[in-house]
């Protein structure tokens, strides 16, 4: 594996992980209601996309424009895995060791949000009650659920990485 690909993937992965930890810490410190906010999710996505694009631009430049698809994807994948491991590890520690009661607070917010949203859509009360019962019995921030979530994010990040690698790969030189 190319050392530049490896070094940049690791460096930008750490940057992504730290960015995620800082966002989660900010939400925890200032307003836990933001855990339910769609715009925070959009903001995180925008930040991570920006970091990934900067990673690929910088790596391609360091490789003097010779950036095969495999190297572009590998760079992105290393970055994603490291960022997700750091973010998930922090969430496991926060929700299961530092402040386990936070899980209950977020669950209550999720139940209230779900109930209000479904009522606005005129969903029958029996369906609302089923949805709320499902939320109640699920521990979304347990070790297992956070690891499952990380697995899903790895798959989604891989698909996104394939697209970015196709965009940033160097074009083959044609001989005439």
HELIX and SHEET records of a PDB file:
HELIX    1   1 UNK A    3  UNK A   30  1                                  28    
HELIX    2   2 UNK A   32  UNK A   36  5                                   5    
HELIX    3   3 UNK A   38  UNK A   62  1                                  25    
HELIX    4   4 UNK A   69  UNK A   93  1                                  25    
HELIX    5   5 UNK A   94  UNK A   98  3                                   5    
HELIX    6   6 UNK A  101  UNK A  120  1                                  20    
HELIX    7   7 UNK A  125  UNK A  137  1                                  13    
HELIX    8   8 UNK A  143  UNK A  168  1                                  26    
END                                                                             
